[in-house]
Amino acid sequence: MYTKNDLRTINSLDWVKANRDRFLRKENEDLQLAENLVLTAGILTGLAGEIVRLGSWWVVGCKEDWLDGDEPSSLEAFCRLTPFPAAGPNEIRPEALLTAFARKVVTLSSDSIQWIVGDQSDQIDDLSELLKRHKWRRIVAFCELNPSGSSG
């Protein structure tokens, strides 16, 4: 018989990092993460998201802001595992996977820049220009995935 003393609290992102193979296939991990963001943007907005490479950055943009007005708030989606029933019965939002696996993650809209992981980059101006040129309302960009087995 289990009691409440047998239960322990774990940090969901630490668990994700320790179980990387449950979330990503071994090849093209960065592309998988970008594709998951495109799928999420499409499901939430009804519009196609786009993937663009900018140097070492993987950039996902959409003409509608898939994080705006969404529950949880835009930052919460990056901080914890969030169920995503619109994508399927056992699906989660992919933003937290970026936080777990990438060394740099930033999200931009026309009126804000939010660094999720890592230090500000000298490419922020290029990312802002990309947002304007494509007439996107939201960008999520990431780079430098932690190697498998790294706690980041």
VOLOKOL-890934 format. One record per residue (C-alpha): residue number from 1; residue in one letter; x, y, z. Coordinates in steps of 0.2 Angstrom, whole numbers, plus 2048, in hexadecimal, padded with zeros to 3 digits. Layout:
N
+-----+----+-----+-----+-----+
|   i | aa |   x |   y |   z |
+-----+----+-----+-----+-----+
| NUM |  A |   X |   Y |   Z |
...
+-----+----+-----+-----+-----+
This chain:
152
+-----+----+-----+-----+-----+
|   i | aa |   x |   y |   z |
+-----+----+-----+-----+-----+
|   1 |  M | 800 | 800 | 800 |
|   2 |  Y | 806 | 811 | 7FB |
|   3 |  T | 805 | 820 | 807 |
|   4 |  K | 808 | 833 | 803 |
|   5 |  N | 81A | 830 | 80A |
|   6 |  D | 81D | 825 | 7FB |
|   7 |  L | 81A | 834 | 7EF |
|   8 |  R | 827 | 840 | 7EA |
|   9 |  T | 826 | 850 | 7E0 |
|  10 |  I | 831 | 851 | 7D0 |
|  11 |  N | 835 | 85F | 7C5 |
|  12 |  S | 82D | 85B | 7B4 |
|  13 |  L | 83A | 863 | 7AA |
|  14 |  D | 848 | 859 | 7B3 |
|  15 |  W | 83E | 84A | 7B0 |
|  16 |  V | 83D | 84E | 79D |
|  17 |  K | 850 | 851 | 79C |
|  18 |  A | 853 | 840 | 7A4 |
|  19 |  N | 847 | 838 | 798 |
|  20 |  R | 84B | 840 | 788 |
|  21 |  D | 848 | 831 | 77D |
|  22 |  R | 836 | 831 | 782 |
|  23 |  F | 834 | 842 | 77A |
|  24 |  L | 840 | 842 | 76B |
|  25 |  R | 847 | 836 | 75F |
|  26 |  K | 85A | 835 | 75D |
|  27 |  E | 85C | 83E | 74C |
|  28 |  N | 857 | 850 | 748 |
|  29 |  E | 851 | 854 | 759 |
|  30 |  D | 852 | 867 | 755 |
|  31 |  L | 847 | 864 | 746 |
|  32 |  Q | 83B | 85A | 750 |
|  33 |  L | 839 | 868 | 75D |
|  34 |  A | 836 | 875 | 74F |
|  35 |  E | 829 | 86A | 747 |
|  36 |  N | 820 | 867 | 757 |
|  37 |  L | 81F | 87A | 75A |
|  38 |  V | 818 | 87C | 748 |
|  39 |  L | 80B | 86F | 74B |
|  40 |  T | 806 | 878 | 75C |
|  41 |  A | 805 | 889 | 753 |
|  42 |  G | 7FA | 881 | 746 |
|  43 |  I | 7EE | 878 | 752 |
|  44 |  L | 7EC | 888 | 75C |
|  45 |  T | 7EA | 895 | 74F |
|  46 |  G | 7E4 | 88B | 73F |
|  47 |  L | 7F3 | 893 | 736 |
|  48 |  A | 803 | 88B | 730 |
|  49 |  G | 812 | 88E | 73A |
|  50 |  E | 823 | 890 | 731 |
|  51 |  I | 835 | 88A | 735 |
|  52 |  V | 843 | 895 | 730 |
|  53 |  R | 856 | 892 | 734 |
|  54 |  L | 860 | 8A1 | 739 |
|  55 |  G | 872 | 89C | 73C |
|  56 |  S | 871 | 88F | 74A |
|  57 |  W | 85F | 894 | 74F |
|  58 |  W | 850 | 88B | 74B |
|  59 |  V | 842 | 898 | 74A |
|  60 |  V | 82F | 893 | 749 |
|  61 |  G | 823 | 8A2 | 745 |
|  62 |  C | 811 | 8A4 | 742 |
|  63 |  K | 806 | 8B2 | 73B |
|  64 |  E | 7FB | 8AF | 74B |
|  65 |  D | 802 | 8AF | 75D |
|  66 |  W | 7FF | 89D | 763 |
|  67 |  L | 804 | 8A2 | 774 |
|  68 |  D | 7F9 | 8B1 | 776 |
|  69 |  G | 7EA | 8AF | 781 |
|  70 |  D | 7EE | 89D | 782 |
|  71 |  E | 7ED | 894 | 793 |
|  72 |  P | 7F9 | 891 | 79B |
|  73 |  S | 801 | 8A2 | 798 |
|  74 |  S | 80F | 8A3 | 78B |
|  75 |  L | 81D | 8A1 | 798 |
|  76 |  E | 815 | 893 | 7A1 |
|  77 |  A | 815 | 888 | 791 |
|  78 |  F | 828 | 889 | 792 |
|  79 |  C | 829 | 885 | 7A4 |
|  80 |  R | 81F | 875 | 7A7 |
|  81 |  L | 817 | 866 | 79E |
|  82 |  T | 806 | 86C | 798 |
|  83 |  P | 7F9 | 860 | 791 |
|  84 |  F | 7F4 | 864 | 77F |
|  85 |  P | 7E4 | 85A | 77C |
|  86 |  A | 7E1 | 863 | 76B |
|  87 |  A | 7F0 | 859 | 764 |
|  88 |  G | 7EB | 849 | 76B |
|  89 |  P | 7E6 | 840 | 77C |
|  90 |  N | 7F8 | 83E | 782 |
|  91 |  E | 800 | 84D | 77A |
|  92 |  I | 80A | 85B | 783 |
|  93 |  R | 80E | 86D | 77D |
|  94 |  P | 820 | 86D | 776 |
|  95 |  E | 826 | 87D | 77D |
|  96 |  A | 82C | 875 | 78D |
|  97 |  L | 836 | 869 | 783 |
|  98 |  L | 840 | 878 | 77C |
|  99 |  T | 843 | 87D | 78E |
| 100 |  A | 849 | 86C | 793 |
| 101 |  F | 855 | 869 | 784 |
| 102 |  A | 85B | 87A | 77D |
| 103 |  R | 868 | 885 | 784 |
| 104 |  K | 860 | 894 | 77C |
| 105 |  V | 84D | 898 | 77A |
| 106 |  V | 845 | 8A8 | 776 |
| 107 |  T | 833 | 8AD | 771 |
| 108 |  L | 82F | 8BD | 768 |
| 109 |  S | 81F | 8C6 | 764 |
| 110 |  S | 81D | 8D8 | 75C |
| 111 |  D | 81D | 8DF | 76E |
| 112 |  S | 828 | 8D4 | 778 |
| 113 |  I | 838 | 8C9 | 779 |
| 114 |  Q | 838 | 8BC | 787 |
| 115 |  W | 848 | 8B2 | 78A |
| 116 |  I | 843 | 8A1 | 791 |
| 117 |  V | 854 | 898 | 791 |
| 118 |  G | 866 | 89F | 78F |
| 119 |  D | 86E | 8B0 | 78D |
| 120 |  Q | 868 | 8BD | 781 |
| 121 |  S | 86F | 8BB | 770 |
| 122 |  D | 877 | 8C7 | 764 |
| 123 |  Q | 86B | 8C0 | 757 |
| 124 |  I | 85C | 8C7 | 75F |
| 125 |  D | 85B | 8D5 | 752 |
| 126 |  D | 85B | 8C8 | 744 |
| 127 |  L | 84D | 8BF | 74D |
| 128 |  S | 843 | 8CF | 74F |
| 129 |  E | 846 | 8D3 | 73C |
| 130 |  L | 840 | 8C1 | 738 |
| 131 |  L | 830 | 8C4 | 742 |
| 132 |  K | 82C | 8D4 | 738 |
| 133 |  R | 832 | 8CE | 727 |
| 134 |  H | 826 | 8BF | 728 |
| 135 |  K | 818 | 8C9 | 730 |
| 136 |  W | 818 | 8BC | 73E |
| 137 |  R | 80F | 8BF | 74E |
| 138 |  R | 81A | 8B3 | 758 |
| 139 |  I | 82B | 8AB | 757 |
| 140 |  V | 832 | 89D | 762 |
| 141 |  A | 844 | 89B | 75F |
| 142 |  F | 851 | 88F | 766 |
| 143 |  C | 863 | 889 | 763 |
| 144 |  E | 870 | 87E | 76B |
| 145 |  L | 868 | 86E | 771 |
| 146 |  N | 870 | 866 | 780 |
| 147 |  P | 878 | 856 | 77B |
| 148 |  S | 86F | 846 | 780 |
| 149 |  G | 872 | 842 | 792 |
| 150 |  S | 876 | 854 | 797 |
| 151 |  S | 86C | 85C | 7A4 |
| 152 |  G | 86E | 86D | 79C |
+-----+----+-----+-----+-----+
